[in-house]
Amino acid sequence: MYMVSNTITVLEGYGDDILERFKIRQGIEDMPGFVALKVMKRLEIKGHEEVLVHTIWEDKAAFENWFASREFHVAHRKPAMTPDGQKMVTGNSIDHYEIIVESDATKAVGYVG
Ligand code: HEM
């Protein structure tokens, strides 16, 4: 499996506004090869805020298809602005990963029943 993360740097005081925007789902769940999304608020951070987005895909092609899609474009066309006209998002970093080990509490690893 394949993971692409986006680490978004946000002006102090506006992290929750960005997180609220993510609560409005904009179609990623319906894309072929989509596996999971996690949107996370970084805790105990000073000076700015950070929102970490993990998208998990069956393979790289599935991510690339979404990245080139209308759904991606629509979800990114309106930058979030503060009331005094500043962009809430001040920077971001996109990183690609291959998932090597996966486990969670719903899977009884090694259990033969
Ligand atoms: C180029 C810089 C990017 C910035 C500044 C950015 C920021 C944002 C923001 C603020 C939203 C909330 C929606 C809204 O504001 O209307 C959003 C949606 C989203 N972004 Fe990005 N994003 C970027 C690129 C990416 C990339 C490369 C990924 C891949 C991991 C990604 C993953 C997502 C996902 C999964 C959503 C929700 C889409 C849905 O609900 O269907 N973003 N992005």
Boltz pocket constraint, residues with backbone or C-beta under 6 A from the ligand:
constraints:
  - pocket:
      binder: B
      contacts: [[A, 4], [A, 5], [A, 6], [A, 8], [A, 18], [A, 21], [A, 22], [A, 24], [A, 25], [A, 26], [A, 27], [A, 28], [A, 29], [A, 37], [A, 53], [A, 54], [A, 55], [A, 71], [A, 74], [A, 75], [A, 76], [A, 78], [A, 79], [A, 80], [A, 89], [A, 91], [A, 92], [A, 94]]
      max_distance: 6.0
